[in-house]
Structures are given as C-alpha cells and as structure tokens.
C-alpha cells in the first residue's frame, strides 16, 4: 500500500523524488503543485465521459469505461513514470484531484508491478489548495518596502534578500511589475490558482519566526489578485517608505524603460489616459515618440505620485516610517532599512 501523506509531508519529499500529477492536462494547466510533472491517467475528454457515466450509471460503469480508456496505454504510462525514477531505488510522489481512484490506481500499478515505492497526497490537489489559502492566514511579522514610482523598490527588495532577509517577490511571482507598463519584458502571467500556489510555497520557504519583506502592491498585480488573507497581513504591516528626489526617480525609470519600443510604451499611456487626462496623455505619447523619455516620465508621475500618495493616507500614520535618501543606492538603502527595524522600540 502507498504511503498517504499530509500536504506538509508530501511537499517535504526527499531530493530527486519525482512529483507526479496524474490529472488531465486541462486540470494541470489551471493550477498545479510547483515542480510537478503532468503524467495524466486520462485525457480531458475521457475524464468527462467517466464522470458522466458515474453520475448516470454508478461506479461500476465508470470503472469499466476507465479501464477501456487506459488499458491500451498502461505500458506507455508505466514507462513514462519509470523513466523519471532512479532505477536503483524507484520512488514517486503522486496525486490526483481528491486523492481517489486515479492516484490509487497508478500507485497500485507502480508498486505491484515494478516495486516502486509510492507516496500519495491525502485529499489530493484539492487538499493542497485548501492548504495554500489557509497558509496566508497564519500571523507573520510583515514589513513593506514602499515608495513612489521609480523609488527602486524591486532593487531594494533584491538587496534585502542578498543581505539574508526573508523576502517574497510578489511581482516576480505574478510576472508583472504592477503598473500599466508592468507586462513589458515579462512572460505571460500565471493563472490565478498557479500564482497562489507559487506564492504559498515562497511564503512557506521563509522562516516563520523571522520578519518577511514584501514590496508595496495594490490588490491586483496585472490581472492576478493577492489572496485576501495576505492582503490583510500587508495592510496591518509596518511600511518603510523610501523617499527619493523626483529627478532621481525619473532617471531610474528611464534606465528601466527606455529600451522598450515607443509604441509599446504609448499603449501603456493609453491604458491610463482617463486618469492621466487627455492633454497629458497626448503630450506623454508625443514625448515618447520623439525619444524624450525624461519628459514622458515627468508627465506620467503626475498621475502615479498623486495616486500613490492618496493610497498611503489610508494607512494609520504610526504604520509608516519614512526614509529619505538623496540617491537610489539599493544596497545602502536595504542596509538602512534593516538597521532601522533593529533599532525600533
């Protein structure tokens, strides 16, 4: 019989043991355990047919259809799994949706026929999803790197990580920089479920007894939404507001965005035209096409600065610690933020 593991024990699998998801490709695409490989027992159409048979005719008829579907592919399925294991000590961790017949059937095949040691996830992917959403509700000491657009928050966060602090990169996980221009240079965003899954494991990887640093984000990062419990953790946190001169922020933005085609940048301006104002939007687009990125940034910041300052007023003043700096020097700023938290009463 396969070992049946809790989510925490399942995730703590030994190095080199493959993590196998036997759900359909469509289920896998919506969301899966990070690091999992999809070796489906049934296709999407086959699973639908089996589910309909179960509802209309009961378990026995559903099992018969399942055997008819998978029977001709058993050797191919087994070979695919064996190719992923260590021949000297074949082991697998696998799961399906509820930890039911699909995972049990594959586990039986691999154990009884090939002597493979198998562990299955109790409750399947469904239990993992509950674990994901519950994990954000656990109280943590959360600290936020805040600041107006162009303050180098992402670079500061990277330096905090390099200095040994616990950091979760929300924008990196969402594959979006969190503005109308946030998709530039990024891969396609993950699904909402996959974003939550990846975020939960990044959250789990930080030491629970230590502070964890996040970048200040709105509830939506592109089209992905922060889980409600994590949003609550963020809103109760201490905000470390990095303050830089306007020209320093503009220089940083120009370095980060000037390499993108003017047409792509203009599309970002169009996305915020109603809030920026028609005249400013037109002037910004003209500046972009003429190669004057400094003028374009100055115009765009009239909107972004006003919006961000308004958002900061929603937090209690005693939640905000302001840190003025003359220049954007991410490592120096990260060091100062760490020291300020150590010296705080």
C-alpha positions in Angstrom: 0.0 0.0 0.0 1.3 3.5 -0.8 2.1 5.9 2.0 -0.6 8.6 2.4 0.9 11.9 3.4 -0.3 15.2 4.6 0.4 18.3 2.5 3.4 19.3 4.6 4.9 15.8 4.5 4.2 15.5 0.8 5.9 18.8 0.0 8.9 17.7 2.0 9.7 14.9 -0.3 13.4 13.8 -0.5 15.6 15.4 -3.2 15.3 13.6 -6.5 11.9 12.0 -5.9 9.7 13.0 -8.8 6.4 14.8 -8.1 3.7 13.5 -10.4 0.3 14.9 -11.2 -1.9 12.3 -12.8 -4.8 14.7 -13.5 -5.8 15.8 -17.0 -3.7 18.3 -18.9 -6.5 20.9 -18.6 -6.7 20.5 -14.8 -2.9 20.8 -14.7 -2.9 24.0 -16.8 -5.3 25.7 -14.4 -3.0 25.1 -11.5 -0.6 22.6 -10.0 1.9 22.0 -7.3 5.1 23.9 -8.2 7.7 21.4 -9.5 5.1 18.8 -10.5 5.2 16.9 -13.8 2.0 16.0 -15.6 1.6 12.3 -16.5 -2.1 12.1 -17.0 -4.1 8.9 -16.5 -6.9 10.1 -18.6 -7.4 12.8 -21.2 -9.8 15.6 -20.6 -12.5 14.1 -22.8 -12.1 10.6 -21.1 -12.4 12.1 -17.7 -15.6 13.8 -18.7 -17.0 10.6 -20.1 -16.1 8.7 -17.0 -17.7 11.4 -14.8 -20.9 11.3 -16.8 -21.1 7.5 -16.5 -20.6 7.7 -12.8 -23.4 10.2 -12.4 -25.8 8.4 -14.6 -25.0 4.7 -14.1 -22.9 4.4 -11.0 -19.3 3.4 -10.0 -19.1 0.1 -11.8 -19.9 1.5 -15.2 -17.4 4.4 -14.7 -14.7 1.9 -13.7 -15.3 -0.1 -16.9 -15.0 2.9 -19.1 -11.9 3.9 -17.2 -10.3 0.5 -17.8 -11.2 0.7 -21.5 -9.6 4.1 -21.9 -6.4 3.4 -20.0 -5.8 -0.3 -20.7 -4.1 0.2 -24.0 -1.8 2.9 -22.6 -0.7 1.1 -19.4 2.7 0.2 -20.7 3.3 3.7 -22.0 2.2 5.2 -18.7 4.4 2.9 -16.7 7.4 3.5 -18.9 6.9 7.3 -18.6 7.0 7.1 -14.9 9.9 4.6 -14.7 12.0 6.9 -16.9 11.6 9.6 -14.2 12.7 7.5 -11.3 16.1 6.2 -10.0 16.4 2.6 -11.3 18.3 1.6 -8.1 15.6 2.9 -5.8 12.4 3.8 -7.7 10.3 6.3 -5.8 7.4 8.6 -6.7 5.2 11.1 -5.0 1.9 11.4 -6.9 -1.5 12.9 -6.6 -4.8 13.4 -8.4 -7.7 15.8 -7.6 -9.1 14.2 -4.4 -6.6 11.5 -3.7 -9.0 8.9 -5.0 -9.0 6.3 -7.7 -6.7 7.9 -10.2 -3.8 8.2 -7.8 -4.6 4.9 -6.1 -4.7 3.1 -9.5 -1.3 4.5 -10.7 0.2 3.8 -7.2 -1.0 0.2 -7.4 0.4 -0.3 -10.9 3.8 1.1 -10.0 4.1 -0.7 -6.6 2.7 -4.1 -7.5 4.3 -4.4 -10.9 7.6 -2.6 -10.6 8.3 -2.5 -6.9 8.3 1.3 -6.9 7.8 3.0 -3.5 4.9 5.4 -3.9 3.6 8.2 -1.6 0.2 9.8 -2.4 -1.2 13.1 -1.3 -4.0 12.7 1.2 -7.0 14.5 -0.2 -5.2 15.2 -3.5 -4.8 18.6 -5.1 -8.0 19.8 -3.5 -6.4 19.5 -0.1 -3.3 21.3 -1.3 -5.5 24.2 -2.5 -7.0 24.4 1.0 -3.5 24.4 2.5 -2.5 27.2 0.1 -5.3 29.6 1.1 -5.0 28.7 4.8 -1.3 29.4 4.8 -1.7 33.2 4.3 -3.8 33.5 7.4 -1.0 32.5 9.7 0.2 35.6 11.6 3.6 36.8 10.5 5.8 39.9 11.1 5.4 41.5 7.7 7.4 44.6 6.6 6.6 46.5 3.4 9.1 48.3 1.1 7.1 51.3 0.0 7.8 54.5 -2.0 6.6 56.5 -5.0 7.0 55.1 -8.5 10.7 55.0 -9.5 12.0 54.5 -6.0 13.7 51.2 -6.9 11.6 49.1 -4.5 12.2 45.9 -6.5 16.0 46.5 -6.5 15.9 47.3 -2.7 14.0 44.0 -2.2 16.6 42.1 -4.0 19.3 43.6 -1.9 17.4 42.7 1.3 17.4 39.1 0.1 21.1 39.3 -0.7 21.7 40.6 2.9 20.0 37.5 4.3 16.5 38.8 4.9 13.4 36.8 4.2 11.8 38.2 1.0 8.8 37.3 -1.1 8.9 38.8 -4.6 5.2 39.4 -5.4 5.9 40.9 -8.8 8.3 38.2 -9.8 5.7 35.5 -8.9 2.9 37.4 -10.8 5.2 38.1 -13.7 4.1 41.7 -13.8 5.6 45.0 -12.5 2.3 46.2 -11.2 1.5 49.2 -13.4 0.1 50.0 -16.8 3.6 49.2 -18.1 4.0 46.1 -15.9 3.8 43.4 -18.6 6.7 44.9 -20.6 9.6 42.4 -20.7 7.7 39.8 -18.8 6.4 36.3 -19.6 2.7 35.6 -19.7 1.1 35.8 -16.2 0.3 32.5 -14.5 -3.3 31.6 -13.8 -4.8 32.9 -10.6 -4.6 29.5 -9.0 -0.9 29.0 -10.1 0.0 32.4 -8.8 -1.5 31.5 -5.4 0.3 28.1 -5.4 3.7 29.6 -6.2 3.1 32.3 -3.7 2.2 29.9 -0.9 5.4 27.9 -1.4 7.5 31.0 -1.5 5.8 32.1 1.7 6.4 28.6 3.2 10.1 28.8 2.3 10.6 31.8 4.6 11.4 31.2 8.3 8.1 31.7 10.2 9.8 33.2 13.2 11.6 35.9 11.1 10.2 39.0 9.5 9.3 38.8 5.8 9.7 41.7 3.4 7.2 42.4 0.6 7.1 45.2 -2.0 4.1 47.5 -1.6 1.5 46.4 -4.2 -2.1 47.1 -4.9 -4.6 44.2 -4.5 -4.2 43.4 -8.2 -0.8 42.8 -9.8 -1.7 42.9 -13.5 -4.7 40.5 -13.7 -3.6 38.5 -10.6 -5.2 39.2 -7.2 -3.5 38.9 -3.9 -5.2 36.4 -1.6 -7.5 38.1 0.9 -5.6 36.8 4.0 -2.3 38.0 2.6 -3.8 41.4 1.7 -4.9 41.7 5.4 -1.4 40.8 6.6 0.0 43.5 4.3 -2.4 46.2 5.5 -1.5 45.5 9.1 2.2 45.7 8.4 4.9 48.4 9.0 5.5 50.4 5.8 9.0 51.6 5.2 8.6 54.5 2.8 11.7 55.2 0.7 11.8 58.9 -0.4 14.0 60.0 -3.3 14.2 63.2 -5.2 11.9 63.4 -8.3 14.9 63.6 -10.8 16.5 60.5 -9.2 13.2 58.6 -9.7 12.9 59.8 -13.3 16.5 58.7 -14.0 15.7 55.2 -12.6 12.6 54.9 -14.7 14.3 56.0 -17.9 17.0 53.4 -17.3 14.4 50.7 -16.8 12.0 51.5 -19.7 13.8 53.5 -22.3 14.8 50.3 -24.1 11.3 49.3 -25.0 9.7 50.4 -28.3 7.9 53.8 -28.1 4.7 52.1 -29.4 4.6 49.7 -26.5 5.1 52.5 -24.0 2.5 54.6 -25.7 0.0 51.7 -25.3 0.6 51.8 -21.6 -0.1 55.6 -21.6 -3.4 54.9 -23.4 -4.4 52.5 -20.7 -4.3 55.3 -18.1 -5.5 58.1 -20.4 -8.8 58.6 -18.5 -6.9 59.1 -15.2 -3.9 60.9 -16.6 -6.0 63.3 -18.6 -6.2 63.7 -22.4 -3.8 66.6 -22.7 -1.1 65.0 -20.5 -1.5 61.6 -22.2 -1.1 63.2 -25.6 2.0 65.1 -24.5 3.5 62.0 -23.0 2.9 60.0 -26.1 4.5 62.7 -28.3 7.5 62.8 -25.9 7.9 59.0 -26.2 7.9 59.1 -30.0 10.4 61.9 -30.0 12.7 60.0 -27.7 12.3 62.4 -24.8 11.8 59.7 -22.0 12.5 62.2 -19.2 9.6 64.5 -20.3 7.3 61.5 -20.6 8.2 60.2 -17.2 7.7 63.6 -15.6 4.2 63.8 -17.1 3.2 60.2 -16.1 4.4 60.7 -12.5 1.8 63.5 -12.0 -0.7 60.7 -12.1 1.2 57.9 -10.3 2.5 60.1 -7.5 -0.9 61.6 -6.8 -2.5 58.1 -6.7 0.2 56.6 -4.5 0.2 59.5 -2.0 -3.6 59.0 -1.7 -3.2 55.3 -1.0 -0.7 56.0 1.7 -3.2 58.2 3.5 -5.4 55.1 4.0 -2.9 53.7 6.5 -2.5 54.9 10.1 0.4 57.3 10.3 2.1 55.2 13.0 2.3 52.3 10.5 4.6 54.5 8.2 8.3 55.0 8.7 9.8 57.4 6.2 13.4 57.1 5.0 14.7 60.0 2.9 17.7 59.3 0.7 19.5 61.6 -1.8 20.2 58.8 -4.3 19.0 55.4 -5.3 21.6 53.1 -3.9 19.7 49.8 -3.3 22.2 48.1 -1.1 22.8 51.1 1.1 19.0 51.7 1.4 18.4 48.0 2.2 21.1 48.1 4.9 19.5 51.2 6.4 16.0 49.6 6.4 17.3 46.6 8.3 19.1 48.8 10.8 16.0 50.9 11.4 14.0 47.8 12.3 16.6 46.6 14.7 16.7 49.9 16.5 13.0 50.4 16.6 11.5 50.1 20.1 
